[in-house]
Amino acid sequence: MAISSEALLISAVIQAADHQILAARGITAAMFHTYDSEMKWLESYIQRTGKTPSKQALRSQFPDFTIYKVTDTAHWCEETKKDHKRQALVDLMEAVLTMVDNEDEDKALATITTGVADIQRIANGANTDFDIFERWEDIYAQVSERVDRVRIHGYAGVPTGFTTLDSITGGLQSGWFCVLAARLGQGKTWTGVKMAWTAAVTNHKVAYFSLEQSRFQIGMRVHAFGSRQYAKAVFNPMDLNRGTGFDLRDYKKFLQEMKARHGTGKFYINDTSRGVVTPSTIGAVIAAKQPDIVFVDYLTLLGATSDDWRGTAKLSSEIQSLSQRYNIPIVALSQVNRLGISKEPPGAEHLSQADAIGQDADVVLTMTQRSKTVMKMKLAKFRHGPSGSTWYANFNPGNGEYEEISITDAEDAIEADQEDD
């Protein structure tokens, strides 16, 4: 007896850890006739976690299900679609013939019309209906996952290290497209590295795409924050670049200790040393590394089909789609136009090159340096809650210092900086 394409597809997804193929090829549980329960469970698991379940997880739910040694997910997606069409057509013809036998020709004709449309819609991956009354358990599972993460990590999402932002958002959540924006030289990369470091040391996997600086330059910035936390001396990237002002043996010892103490977190840096980075490149890394959060430094340096606002708008849309497809937050760094030059952090309307960036984003975080050591930040847009909150941070990142401070401390530091000048 031939093995069902449905069983082979589920097996291939598990064996290859390639759950993204299901959404990409429009595969849903509605196409499954024999293993529909297994597929519904698989869909629910992916929606809750954003990851492929292990063999053990599947077997714990369906101990009689055989996991076959296949990995060609694309092939079995197409075979499952073909088999679904055949089975759906057979079921439709049987229903229509019964109506004809009962002399109900009008109902038979109507059933043919709607039935064929339904088969085409589902087979083409256009079945996006979600009955919130019938499928309340899926929504409950999402909320339950967030409650568990709050209990374990303190936040439902990935923390950024800025208390005000994390309190309002609950951390950066799965499927969010976030934009971090400022004028040139206002600390965007330092802020991105700070947020990425915070995610990594709270046991999250980070993928950082640096399109302007090398992996070594980003690594040295990470070491500034790491040495502030783990070492007796802070290793400033300026000193590391100059090769002077620090003890090389102490630096090596710190790196060894940081590796031993980093826990389960990961910090993957990707730069342009191996070619142009595009949204497709980012998607491939996400599929391979399965990070919890992605940073793109910065958006308009990604490979685009054109360098005008249309190209930027297309990039923004593609990054937003990646965050939703892989169910992870993606933070893209971007510039602010000249109208956004001010002592106050600009609004989302001041993002440069394309209005689409601000429109696509779930979160827009802007900032401006109020003085040498004080950064003022603003939640310029928050699709899922109140916008407009501002806060201050002590900005001395070369020495590993970049923490939120009170307005009183900020005013005192600004005054001190002005006196020094």
N, C-alpha and C positions, 0 to 999 in steps of 0.2 A: 504494500500500500504506500502510495506517495506521501511524503511528509508535507504537511500544510505550509504554504508560503508564509502564513501568519506566524507560525511557530518559528520558522527560520528567520523571519525578520526580527522578532523579539530577541532571539538568540544572538543575531548579528549585532544588534544594538548593545546588548549586554557585553558580548565578547570584545567589541571594538570600542566600548565606552563612547559611543557616538550618538547621543540622544538628539543632538542638534539637527541631524538629518531628517528626523520626523517632521519638524516644523518646516524645514527647508523644502521638503518634497510634498508637504500638505497631507501627511499621513495622520489620521485620527482613528479613535476607537470605533467610529461609525462604519469604518470599512471592514471591521473584523466580525466574522460570523461564527467562528469556532472558539477562538481564544479572546473573546471580547472582554471577559472579566480580567484577564491578565493585562490586556492593553489599557483598560480603564485604570487599573492600579498603577501601571507604568506612567501614564499621563499624569496622574495625581502626584506621584512621587517627584516627577520632573518639575511640575508646577510648584511644589512645596520647597524643593531644595535647589533647583537649577542644575542638578547633576544626574549622571547616570547611576542607577542603583547597582549594587554589587550582585554577584551570583548568589551569595548567601542571603541577601535581602529578598531576592525573588523567590528563592527556594523556601524561605521561611513562610511566605504567603501562599505559595503554590508548590507543595512538596512533590506533586506528581508531574510537574512540568519538566520536560526534558530540554536541557540547554545544549544545543548542537554546536559543533565546532565550525562555525561560519563567521565571517567578518565582512562580507561584501554587502554592506547596508544599502547602498544605492540600488544594486540589482534586486534585492528582495523587497525594496520599496515598490519598484515598478511591477514585480510579480504579484505583490499583494493588491496593488491597484487593479491589475488585470483580472485577478480572481474575484475581487469584489464586484467588478462590473458584470462578470459572467453570472455570479450567484444572485446579484440584485436583479438582473434581467430575467433569470429563471423564476425567481420569486414573484416578480411583477407579472410575467406571462401566466403563471399559475393562478394568480389572483384575478387577472382579467378574464381568463377562460372560465373561471367559476362564475363570474358576473354574466358572461355570455350565456352559459348554461342556464342561469336563472333569468334569462331574457331581460337583463338590465344593461342594454347596450349603451345608453347615455352615461351611466356611471362607469362603464368599462372604458369608454373614450376619454372621459375626464381623468380616470386613473392612469391611463397610458400617458397622457400629456404631463400630468404632475409627476408621475413616477420616473419618466425618462429625465425630466429636468432635475429631480432630486439626485438621481444616479450621477448625472454629469456634474452637478454642483459638489457633491461629496468627493467624487473621483478627482476633481480638479483642485481639491483642497480649499474650497470656498465655504466650507461649513464652519462658520464662526459663531453660530448661535450658542448662547450660554444661558440656560434657564436658572436664575439665581434662587428660585424656590426649590427646584428639584435638586440642584447641585450645591446646596448650602454647606454641605460637608467640605467641599473644596475650599470655600472661603474661610470656613472655621479653621481648617488645617493651616491656612496661611497665617491667620491671626495667632493660632496656638504656637506656631514656629517662632513668631516674633516675641511672644511672652517668654518662651524658653530662652531665646537669645538675650533678652533683658536680664533674666535671672542669672545667666552664665557670664555674659560679657558686660552687662550694664546698659547696653543699647540694643535696639532691634536691628539696626543697620551697622555699617562700618563707621567707627568714630573717626573724627577729623583732628581731634586735639584742641578744638576751640569750643569751650563749654557752652556758650550761647547758641552757636550753630547746632551742636549736637542735641541740646535740650529742646530746641524748636523742631528739628527734623527727626529726632530719634536715631541719628546717624544716617549716612547715605544708604538708601535702600535699593534693593534689587530692581533692575529695570529702569533706574533713573539716569537721565542724561544731565550732567552737571557742568556748568561753565564757571571757570575762575578767571576773572578779567581785571586788567589794570593797564596803565600806560607803560611804555618802555622804561625799564630800569626801576620799576616799583616793586620788585620782589616776587613776581609770579612764580618763577621756578623754585625759589626758596619755599614759598608757600605750598606748592605742589609736593615738593620733597618732604616738607614737614608733615603734611597730611598722609603721604604714602608711608613715611616712617612710623607714624602713629598706628596706622592699620597693620603694618608688619609686626610691631612689638605687642599688638593685642591679638596675635596668633591668626592673622588673616594673610592670605596669599595675594601679593601685589604684582601687577605687571605695569612697568613704567616705560613708556615710549618717549625717548628723548630725541627730538628731531633737530635740535640746535646745538646741543653739547654732547660730548662723547660719554660713554658709559663710565669712564674713569672719573670725569668731572662730576657726574651725578653721584658716583660712589663716594667721592671725597666729601661731598655735602652731607651725604648720609652719615659719614663718619663723624662729622661735627656734632650731630645730634646724639649719635651712639656713644661717643666718648664723654659727652656731658652726663650721660646716664650711667655708663659702666666704668669709666676710667678716672684716675686721679687728675690727669691733665686733659684739657680739651685740645683736640687736633684741628686747628683752623685750616680750611682748604687753601687759603692764601699761602700759609707756611708750607703745606704739603706740595703745592705747585712750585714754590721757590726751592724746596728741598732743604730748608734751613729753619731754625727756630724751634726745633723739637728733637727728641731723642728717638732714633729709629728703632732701637730695641723696645722702648716703651710702646711705640706705635704697633709693632708686630705683636707684642703681648696683648694689647687691647683688642686687636683684630681676632686673635685666637679666642679670647674670652667672649667677645661679642658673638662669634660663631657658636660657642658652647651654650650661651645663655639666650639665644634668640627664640627658643621654644619651637612651636610648630609653624610660625610665620615664615613667609618667603618674600623676597624682594627681587623680582626679575627685571633687569634693565635691558631694554632693546634700543639701539641707536641706528643711525643710517649707515654704519660701516659695512653692512652687507647689502646695500642697495636702498632704493626708495621705499619708504613705508607708506602703505595705502590702507584704506579701510579693510580690504581683503586680507592684507598682511596681519592686521590686528585681529581679525576674525580667526585666522589660522592659529595665531598664538593663543587666543582664548580657548579654542577647541583643544589645543595640545596641553596647555598648562592648567586650565580651569581655575583661573584666579578668582578671588572674591571681589576685587575692584581693579579698575584699569585707569591709568593716567596717560593723557596724550599732551605732550609739551612741545609745540603747541599746534592748535587745530589747522591754521592756514598754511602750515608747512607740510601737511600731508600731500601726497601725490594727488593731483586733481586734473580733470579733463580741460579746465580753463582757469585762468587766474583772475576772473572778474567775480562779481557778486553771485552770478549763477553757479560758478564752480564752488564757491564757499557754501552757498545754500545747499548744494548737492552733498558736500562733505558733511555738513551738519545733519542732514536727514539720514545719511548712511550711518553716522556714529550713533544717532538716536535709535535707529533700527537695530544696530548691534547690541545696544544695552538691553533692548526689549527681547531680542531673539535669544540671547544668552542669559538673560535674567540676572544681570549684575550692574552695579553702578559704574558709569564711565565718566571721568572728570577730564574735560578738555580745557586747556589753557588758551586764552584768547586776548586780543588787544582791545583797547578802548580808543574811540576816535578823539579828535582834537576838542570836540565840544564837551568831552568828559574831563577835561583838565580843570581841576579844582582842589581846594583843600579838603573837600568832602568826597567820599567814595561815590562814583558815578552810578547812574541807573542802568537798567537793562537796555534801555533805548540807545545808550551810547556805545554799545558793542560795535566794533568796526567791521566793515566790508559787507555784511549781510544782516538784515533784520531777522532772517530766518533762524539765526543762531539763538537769539533770545526767545523767539517763538517756539522753537523745538525744545528748549531746555526746561527741565523740571525745577532746577535750582540754578540761580545766577548769583555768584558771590563776587563782589567787587571790593577794591581796596585802594588806599592811597597812603603814602608815607607822610605823616604829619610833622615828623622831625627825624633826626638821624636814628633814633632808637624807638620810635613809636609808630606803629601801623594802625590805621583806622580801617575797619572792615564793615561791610554791609551785606545783608541778605536782600539783594535787590529784587529777586523774584523767587517765590516758592509756590509752585503750582498746587501743593497739597496743604497749604496753611497760610498763616499771616506773613507778609513780606515787610521789609523796611527796617528791621531791627539792626542796630549798629553796636559795635564793641571795639575795644582797643586791645592791642597786643604789644608786649615788650619785644622789639625787633632788633636782635643782635645775633642773627643766625650763624654767623661765622664762628661764634663762640658757643653754639648750641642752644642759644636762648631765643625762644619764640613761643611765648605763652600769653594767654589772655590775662589782662590786668584791669583793675577798676579805673573809672574815669578820673578819680582823684590822683591815683598813681600816674596815670597817663599825663594829666595836666602838669604834675610836678616834673615828670621826665622831659616834657616838651620845654618847660621853662629852663630846666638845667641845660638842655641841648642848645637853646638859644643863647644862654650865658657863655657856653663854651665857644660858640661861634663868634 
